[in-house]
Amino acid sequence: MKIFGKELIGYQTPKFQVEIEKGRLKLFSKAIGETAAVYVDEEVAKSLGYRSLPVPPTFLFCLEMERVDPYDWMLELEIPLANVLHAGQSFTYHQTACAGDILQFRGEIIDVYGKKNNELQFIVHRNYVCFIEGAAVAEFDRTIVIQTRGKGN
């Protein structure tokens, strides 16, 4: 199997935009068991100073999957999807996005490393999220692990 190295650092995934919809925020909140009224009742959210329903903390990860093909970069880099596992995610927030906002996502690989003699290869992909006007909303990292033994071999 191909060994992925530091040369992947800086690889950029295509930019895309997505509008945040109230219904999706409510459904997401329900799905994760979020019961705070601020996430499901717009009047409560507005009374607390938000423009509309605020985006729950991990919802940005779901929005990243709105790309036409969220796995296209893995295929382009010849990463065998059958060998990929989600290994972690982390978020850094700057501002709160709300229903009705249009966000732009830009991603890039920021780290690549191996463990167990490269039987496990890790790729850290960072998304930079901003309002369409350009102000930063958040960055979030998704770490995938590629098993070099198993299904795809």
NUPA-517795 format. One record per residue: x, y, z of N, C-alpha, C in turn; residue number from 1; residue in three letters; chain. Coordinates in steps of 0.001 Angstrom, whole numbers. Example, Ala and Ser with C-alpha at 12.3 -4.5 7.8 and 13.67 -1.06 7.14 Angstrom:
REM residues 2
13190, -5690, 7800, 12300, -4500, 7800, 13200, -3300, 7800, 1, ALA, A
12850, -2250, 7080, 13670, -1060, 7140, 12900, 30, 7870, 2, SER, A
//
This chain:
REM residues 153
835, -1177, 0, 0, 0, 0, 881, 1242, 0, 1, MET, A
391, 2277, -616, 1072, 3559, -689, 1321, 4123, 712, 2, LYS, A
2507, 4675, 915, 2837, 5351, 2169, 2655, 6851, 1927, 3, ILE, A
1883, 7486, 2785, 1610, 8910, 2648, 2591, 9682, 3512, 4, PHE, A
3224, 10687, 2914, 4251, 11426, 3634, 3947, 12904, 3766, 5, GLY, A
4923, 13607, 4294, 4791, 15038, 4577, 4533, 15865, 3319, 6, LYS, A
4799, 15293, 2134, 4559, 16052, 903, 3077, 16407, 724, 7, GLU, A
2203, 15714, 1442, 768, 16034, 1360, 402, 17299, 2132, 8, LEU, A
1256, 17718, 3051, 958, 18913, 3843, 837, 20110, 2902, 9, ILE, A
-244, 20831, 3055, -531, 21977, 2196, -1515, 21665, 1082, 10, GLY, A
-1783, 20369, 840, -2770, 19995, -177, -4109, 20625, 197, 11, TYR, A
-4739, 21323, -753, -5990, 22018, -469, -7173, 21344, -1140, 12, GLN, A
-8252, 21262, -388, -9506, 20742, -930, -10311, 21923, -1467, 13, THR, A
-11192, 21676, -2443, -11939, 22778, -3054, -12807, 23538, -2045, 14, PRO, A
-12889, 24857, -2261, -13777, 25689, -1442, -15225, 25372, -1799, 15, LYS, A
-16101, 25573, -831, -17528, 25477, -1116, -18286, 26327, -116, 16, PHE, A
-19545, 26625, -467, -20403, 27437, 393, -21657, 26663, 737, 17, GLN, A
-22213, 26983, 1899, -23458, 26345, 2314, -24249, 27332, 3167, 18, VAL, A
-25564, 27345, 2967, -26446, 28172, 3782, -26998, 27323, 4920, 19, GLU, A
-27006, 27886, 6108, -27482, 27159, 7285, -28998, 27299, 7375, 20, ILE, A
-29680, 26162, 7436, -31146, 26144, 7474, -31645, 25815, 8875, 21, GLU, A
-32700, 26539, 9302, -33286, 26330, 10638, -33724, 24888, 10858, 22, LYS, A
-34407, 24325, 9877, -34925, 22965, 10026, -33827, 21951, 10275, 23, GLY, A
-32720, 22117, 9594, -31595, 21189, 9772, -30976, 21347, 11148, 24, ARG, A
-30917, 22588, 11649, -30378, 22806, 12997, -31258, 22135, 14043, 25, LEU, A
-32571, 22269, 13874, -33504, 21647, 14826, -33385, 20127, 14779, 26, LYS, A
-33314, 19573, 13568, -33192, 18124, 13410, -31882, 17617, 14013, 27, LEU, A
-30797, 18331, 13767, -29505, 17947, 14332, -29563, 17968, 15856, 28, PHE, A
-30132, 19033, 16412, -30244, 19136, 17873, -31030, 17965, 18439, 29, SER, A
-32110, 17618, 17765, -32920, 16477, 18215, -32104, 15184, 18132, 30, LYS, A
-31381, 15013, 17026, -30615, 13783, 16806, -29524, 13577, 17856, 31, ALA, A
-28932, 14669, 18332, -27848, 14525, 19316, -28352, 14637, 20755, 32, ILE, A
-29670, 14801, 20900, -30243, 14865, 22243, -30077, 16217, 22921, 33, GLY, A
-29835, 17250, 22124, -29680, 18604, 22676, -31056, 19146, 23048, 34, GLU, A
-31248, 19479, 24303, -32558, 19938, 24771, -32597, 21426, 25113, 35, THR, A
-31475, 22120, 25042, -31464, 23555, 25347, -32334, 24300, 24337, 36, ALA, A
-33265, 25094, 24848, -34223, 25806, 23999, -33547, 26724, 22983, 37, ALA, A
-32376, 27249, 23297, -31685, 28161, 22392, -31428, 27522, 21024, 38, VAL, A
-31322, 26196, 20968, -31031, 25505, 19711, -32272, 25105, 18918, 39, TYR, A
-33450, 25216, 19508, -34664, 24774, 18807, -35773, 25814, 18776, 40, VAL, A
-35667, 26874, 19557, -36709, 27901, 19638, -36085, 29246, 19263, 41, ASP, A
-36444, 29735, 18085, -35817, 30954, 17581, -36077, 32161, 18484, 42, GLU, A
-37244, 32238, 19067, -37541, 33369, 19958, -36618, 33360, 21181, 43, GLU, A
-36387, 32188, 21727, -35453, 32077, 22854, -34053, 32501, 22401, 44, VAL, A
-33637, 32026, 21229, -32310, 32380, 20712, -32177, 33896, 20555, 45, ALA, A
-33188, 34521, 19974, -33141, 35977, 19777, -33135, 36715, 21109, 46, LYS, A
-33879, 36193, 22085, -33901, 36850, 23402, -32539, 36777, 24086, 47, SER, A
-31713, 35831, 23649, -30366, 35680, 24200, -29306, 36403, 23361, 48, LEU, A
-29765, 37149, 22345, -28850, 37959, 21554, -28391, 37368, 20237, 49, GLY, A
-28865, 36197, 19875, -28501, 35589, 18589, -29390, 36141, 17476, 50, TYR, A
-28898, 36133, 16245, -29671, 36584, 15085, -30795, 35617, 14761, 51, ARG, A
-30567, 34356, 15026, -31515, 33268, 14779, -31006, 32085, 15597, 52, SER, A
-31427, 30870, 15233, -30930, 29692, 15948, -29418, 29580, 15770, 53, LEU, A
-28659, 29439, 16852, -27209, 29279, 16714, -26852, 27856, 16273, 54, PRO, A
-25713, 27750, 15625, -25210, 26453, 15178, -24656, 25697, 16389, 55, VAL, A
-25163, 24476, 16659, -24583, 23672, 17747, -23101, 23382, 17456, 56, PRO, A
-22313, 23195, 18488, -20859, 23105, 18331, -20326, 22162, 17252, 57, PRO, A
-20836, 20958, 17113, -20242, 20025, 16140, -20952, 20015, 14788, 58, THR, A
-21936, 20875, 14602, -22692, 20889, 13345, -21826, 21263, 12145, 59, PHE, A
-20782, 22051, 12357, -19915, 22427, 11239, -19314, 21197, 10567, 60, LEU, A
-19016, 20176, 11351, -18482, 18931, 10779, -19494, 18329, 9807, 61, PHE, A
-20773, 18373, 10170, -21823, 17855, 9286, -21923, 18687, 8014, 62, CYS, A
-21799, 20008, 8158, -21874, 20872, 6981, -20749, 20584, 6001, 63, LEU, A
-19592, 20182, 6517, -18486, 19866, 5620, -18856, 18719, 4680, 64, GLU, A
-19751, 17880, 5116, -20182, 16756, 4281, -21169, 17195, 3197, 65, MET, A
-21514, 18488, 3140, -22415, 19040, 2129, -21727, 19213, 777, 66, GLU, A
-20419, 19063, 762, -19716, 19183, -521, -20318, 18211, -1521, 67, ARG, A
-20197, 18541, -2798, -20729, 17670, -3842, -20217, 16251, -3647, 68, VAL, A
-18929, 16094, -3406, -18349, 14785, -3094, -17351, 14970, -1956, 69, ASP, A
-17782, 14735, -722, -16896, 15000, 414, -15658, 14105, 483, 70, PRO, A
-15615, 13071, -329, -14469, 12155, -310, -13584, 12306, -1542, 71, TYR, A
-13873, 13281, -2400, -13125, 13409, -3646, -11628, 13593, -3422, 72, ASP, A
-11261, 14323, -2377, -9834, 14552, -2138, -9133, 13264, -1744, 73, TRP, A
-9828, 12386, -1028, -9220, 11107, -650, -9005, 10237, -1886, 74, MET, A
-9986, 10256, -2778, -9854, 9479, -4009, -8738, 10040, -4888, 75, LEU, A
-8653, 11372, -4970, -7596, 12000, -5766, -6208, 11631, -5243, 76, GLU, A
-6092, 11507, -3931, -4808, 11144, -3321, -4601, 9630, -3241, 77, LEU, A
-5529, 8875, -3821, -5473, 7409, -3860, -5489, 6792, -2468, 78, GLU, A
-6295, 7374, -1605, -6496, 6820, -268, -7613, 5793, -375, 79, ILE, A
-7370, 4537, -26, -8411, 3507, -136, -9491, 3709, 939, 80, PRO, A
-10672, 4138, 501, -11742, 4464, 1447, -12104, 3301, 2362, 81, LEU, A
-11951, 2076, 1879, -12284, 906, 2702, -11359, 775, 3911, 82, ALA, A
-10223, 1450, 3872, -9244, 1356, 4959, -9227, 2589, 5863, 83, ASN, A
-10158, 3522, 5640, -10169, 4783, 6379, -11090, 4696, 7588, 84, VAL, A
-10582, 5166, 8718, -11385, 5300, 9938, -11290, 6738, 10434, 85, LEU, A
-12353, 7197, 11068, -12354, 8513, 11714, -11585, 8374, 13024, 86, HIS, A
-10541, 9190, 13196, -9697, 9057, 14386, -9850, 10214, 15366, 87, ALA, A
-10520, 11272, 14956, -10705, 12377, 15887, -11098, 13658, 15197, 88, GLY, A
-11566, 14600, 16005, -11886, 15927, 15503, -11723, 16923, 16640, 89, GLN, A
-11410, 18149, 16276, -11305, 19218, 17267, -11754, 20516, 16609, 90, SER, A
-12223, 21442, 17433, -12802, 22684, 16936, -12209, 23877, 17668, 91, PHE, A
-11994, 24960, 16939, -11638, 26258, 17509, -12645, 27256, 16960, 92, THR, A
-13350, 27935, 17863, -14416, 28847, 17446, -14002, 30299, 17640, 93, TYR, A
-14436, 31146, 16691, -14180, 32582, 16759, -15482, 33366, 16913, 94, HIS, A
-16520, 32935, 16199, -17829, 33583, 16237, -18897, 32512, 16089, 95, GLN, A
-20115, 32852, 16493, -21222, 31909, 16364, -21953, 32142, 15053, 96, THR, A
-22105, 31098, 14278, -22925, 31151, 13068, -24357, 30808, 13456, 97, ALA, A
-25302, 31336, 12686, -26722, 31126, 12979, -27461, 30736, 11705, 98, CYS, A
-28683, 30248, 11886, -29542, 29924, 10747, -29632, 31151, 9844, 99, ALA, A
-29563, 30897, 8539, -29617, 31973, 7558, -28251, 32442, 7091, 100, GLY, A
-27213, 32165, 7859, -25861, 32563, 7457, -25382, 31689, 6301, 101, ASP, A
-24566, 32282, 5452, -23901, 31527, 4390, -22437, 31426, 4787, 102, ILE, A
-21958, 30204, 4849, -20578, 29957, 5266, -19752, 29436, 4100, 103, LEU, A
-18487, 29792, 4108, -17542, 29263, 3126, -16539, 28374, 3848, 104, GLN, A
-16278, 27220, 3267, -15327, 26251, 3811, -14129, 26157, 2872, 105, PHE, A
-12955, 26116, 3466, -11720, 25889, 2723, -10909, 24904, 3543, 106, ARG, A
-10419, 23855, 2919, -9708, 22828, 3668, -8305, 22581, 3159, 107, GLY, A
-7464, 22086, 4070, -6120, 21683, 3668, -5568, 20653, 4648, 108, GLU, A
-4653, 19856, 4148, -3963, 18881, 4991, -2871, 19621, 5749, 109, ILE, A
-2881, 19448, 7086, -1894, 20165, 7914, -875, 19241, 8573, 110, ILE, A
-1130, 17925, 8557, -149, 17006, 9145, -364, 15603, 8600, 111, ASP, A
716, 14865, 8530, 711, 13461, 8114, 1759, 12752, 8967, 112, VAL, A
1382, 11619, 9541, 2347, 10862, 10342, 1918, 9400, 10395, 113, TYR, A
2863, 8542, 10743, 2591, 7116, 10832, 2862, 6580, 12221, 114, GLY, A
2243, 5454, 12510, 2484, 4719, 13755, 2570, 3244, 13411, 115, LYS, A
3177, 2492, 14305, 3334, 1045, 14124, 3977, 734, 12767, 116, LYS, A
5155, 1347, 12533, 5887, 1141, 11273, 5032, 1453, 10053, 117, ASN, A
4234, 2497, 10144, 3341, 2964, 9079, 2201, 2011, 8764, 118, ASN, A
1944, 1038, 9636, 745, 219, 9454, -499, 1063, 9690, 119, GLU, A
-339, 2115, 10476, -1395, 3105, 10682, -846, 4448, 10223, 120, LEU, A
-1514, 5037, 9234, -1096, 6335, 8724, -2186, 7353, 9035, 121, GLN, A
-1785, 8485, 9584, -2736, 9512, 10011, -2613, 10745, 9123, 122, PHE, A
-3749, 11278, 8738, -3799, 12527, 7980, -4722, 13473, 8731, 123, ILE, A
-4212, 14684, 9000, -5011, 15703, 9676, -5431, 16739, 8636, 124, VAL, A
-6744, 16859, 8462, -7338, 17776, 7490, -8019, 18905, 8257, 125, HIS, A
-7612, 20139, 7991, -8202, 21299, 8682, -9141, 22048, 7743, 126, ARG, A
-10309, 22391, 8259, -11248, 23247, 7542, -11254, 24619, 8181, 127, ASN, A
-11174, 25626, 7343, -11300, 27013, 7773, -12693, 27459, 7348, 128, TYR, A
-13484, 27909, 8309, -14867, 28295, 8034, -15001, 29790, 8281, 129, VAL, A
-15590, 30494, 7300, -15801, 31929, 7475, -17171, 32315, 6934, 130, CYS, A
-17650, 33466, 7378, -18856, 34028, 6792, -18527, 34424, 5362, 131, PHE, A
-19539, 34492, 4511, -19326, 34831, 3110, -18605, 36181, 2981, 132, ILE, A
-18794, 37056, 3974, -18131, 38365, 3965, -16653, 38258, 4331, 133, GLU, A
-16223, 37112, 4848, -14813, 36881, 5126, -14416, 36721, 6581, 134, GLY, A
-15254, 37127, 7531, -14892, 37018, 8949, -14836, 35551, 9377, 135, ALA, A
-13803, 35202, 10138, -13603, 33814, 10574, -14691, 33376, 11547, 136, ALA, A
-15191, 32161, 11339, -16159, 31529, 12242, -15444, 30482, 13090, 137, VAL, A
-14694, 29593, 12430, -14061, 28489, 13155, -13028, 27803, 12278, 138, ALA, A
-12196, 27020, 12934, -11372, 26026, 12250, -11676, 24708, 12933, 139, GLU, A
-11719, 23658, 12137, -11843, 22352, 12770, -10988, 21344, 12041, 140, PHE, A
-10395, 20479, 12837, -9514, 19436, 12323, -10225, 18098, 12365, 141, ASP, A
-10043, 17345, 11306, -10535, 15968, 11255, -9315, 15096, 11003, 142, ARG, A
-9108, 14134, 11864, -7998, 13204, 11696, -8557, 11877, 11222, 143, THR, A
-7980, 11390, 10124, -8347, 10053, 9650, -7139, 9147, 9830, 144, ILE, A
-7409, 7872, 10008, -6341, 6882, 10068, -6576, 5904, 8923, 145, VAL, A
-5504, 5593, 8221, -5554, 4648, 7113, -4826, 3395, 7569, 146, ILE, A
-5556, 2292, 7582, -4955, 1011, 7953, -4289, 436, 6710, 147, GLN, A
-3002, 160, 6777, -2310, -341, 5596, -2471, -1842, 5426, 148, THR, A
-3080, -2482, 6407, -3411, -3903, 6294, -4909, -4024, 6450, 149, ARG, A
-5497, -4973, 5771, -6934, -5173, 5959, -7695, -5143, 4661, 150, GLY, A
-8891, -4573, 4717, -9862, -4634, 3631, -9312, -4305, 2255, 151, LYS, A
-8613, -3156, 2134, -8198, -2689, 820, -6953, -3349, 274, 152, GLY, A
-6365, -4282, 979, -5100, -4886, 534, -5301, -6279, 25, 153, ASN, A
//
